[in-house]
Structure formats: C-alpha cells, structure tokens
Amino acid sequence: MKLLIVGGAGYIGSHMVQQLNRQGHEIIVLDNLSTGFRELARYGELVVGDLADTALLEDLFALHRFEGVMHFAACSLVGESVNKPGKYYRNNVANTLNLLDVMVRHNVNHFIFSSTAATFGEPEYVPIDEAHSQQPINPYGASKLMIERILQDYASAHGLNSVCLRYFNACGADPEGEIGECHDPETHLIPLILQAASGRRKSITVFGRDYATEDGTCIRDYIHIEDLCSAHALALQALVNGDQSGALGFNLGNGLGYSVQQVIDAVQRVVAEDGYSLKVEEGERRAGDPARLVADATLAKRELGWQPQYADLPTIIRHAWAWEKKLARIG
C-alpha cells in the first residue's frame, strides 16, 4: 500500500515507517522536524512540512493516492501542556482537523491515530480496559480525547474509518540497532536510566518512594516499540480488509506492571554485563503521577490478532541499551 505517516521522523513514527518498509509498503513521511530527526526517516520519502499548512496537504493528497494514513505527530509533554495549553490544542487538535478534512476531500478513509493512556486520567481500577471512563487531567490527554471523539463524528458523517491506539509506556529500540529513541529533552524513564549508566547523565532520580505499591515507587506498563508498531500495522490491515469500521479504540500494553525501582534494578543488571553502573538519587513526588498504570490489552489481542513479541523487561532494556551505547559511542 501507499501510506502517509505523519510524524514519521519521531521515535514511534520512525520505527513504524521502518516496519512498514520491511513489509513492502510505499511510505511518504510528513514531519516538520520540530522533535523528529531527518536521519530517522530513512525508510520513507521525507516531506518536511506541517499539518497547519493546508495547501501542502492538498498537494500531497493530489499527488499521491494514499490508501491509509497513520498520525503520530503531536506535542506530548504533560507538564508543558499544563503551562501552554494553547500550543497543545492548536497542534494536537486543530492541525489534526486539517488532516482529517483533506482526507475526506480526497476520499481516503483509513486512519490510524496515536492516542494515549492519558485520556483515562486517574485510574479507577487496574488493569485499565476500554470500558474505563476517560477523564483526562491535563491538556495533553484532553487534546487526544478530543480527536477520539471527533473521529466518531467523522465516521458517522463521512465514513472515515479509524482506529485509536492508546499506549502506555513505549520503550525499547529496533532489535537490529539501526534506530532508537531520541528525545530532546528526554523524559522517558528507561532512556534516562540508561543515560545515567552510559555517562551522558550524572544520575537518575526516583521521584517519590511513598506510593501505595510494593516498593513505594510508581508502577507502569512498558511496551516494546516493535510490538506497538505491529499493532498499528494490524489495525490498518483490519480497516483495509473491512474487518473493522467506524471509530474504534484499543489499549496497548503488556499487562505487566513494573515499578520504577524494578526498572532501575533490571537496568543495573543489564549494564553490569558490560561493566557499567549508575548513580541513583532521591526526589520528591511529582504532581499528577498515579501510583499504577497498567493496560488490559485483551480487546486488541482478540479483535486485531495482536500478540506482543518482546514483553519481558530485560529484552526491552537490552535493545534500548544497544541503542544508547551507539549514541554515547561506547562499547
């Protein structure tokens, strides 16, 4: 298929483009490179541009007969969204509307949307399934939920079939080590710990040890980037085959919760194999950090035939460590 991948130069998008390329699809990447990297978009044809540029979108859709669109481009820092809500509603909502309207005008009816567990807000129970109420507690989560609801209306009004995939903590890297996670600034736990081990960061800080968990640190569900991408590919194929229609949402995770301390311990064991170690510091709780966030992905497994291949934490860390060593030019 010929596919448009919006945000295909970012962490998740670039792994998606790589996977689709290996499956034989023709990929056009649209990315403004505000947080993405040109070198990560090597598996598709890169068009540098922004979703705010409706004329560019019209030209792209007129030039290419896309069979589907995947949308990964978004502002995604929770803290920033609280301080700069306008930025998040303009980029995540208004710009996505530009894309959807151009899709409707060009009769492209298959859309995969990168959503988030942040749409659920404070968990009422765990693991979190699709029946859980969606009450986001920050503009980032609210902006993603707005698009989920807009997609329901576009399905009814325009026949635009979509799947929203809500993931929990994306992590890991390409198992072959060609691409991996690059954020500036980095905010994700596993790469932060690995940077502390490689020497690119002086230490890793544990924010709070008084949560209602077994060891007092927050518990999260970590899902390998390759498994995340395979779910997107399966969702798109289901739409194209007519197996799914309307506006659907699926949660993606391994259903395995690991605490911050457990992740640190697992990283310590992996990097020790190469003779490395890291320094751990203590910090205060951060506002808005739930004690537990764990996904129930039963629906995705049943409806999409999805099955994670890299669910164990040491494998996730080893793939991410191989990438970090490349970035740090060690090992």
Helices and strands as residue ranges (DSSP letters): E 2-6, H 11-22, E 26-31, G 38-41, E 45-48, H 54-63, E 68-71, H 78-83, H 85-88, I 89-94, H 95-105, E 110-116, G 117-119, H 139-158, E 161-167, E 169-171, H 189-198, E 204-207, E 219-224, H 225-241, E 247-252, E 257-259, H 260-272, E 280-283, E 292-293, H 298-304, H 313-328
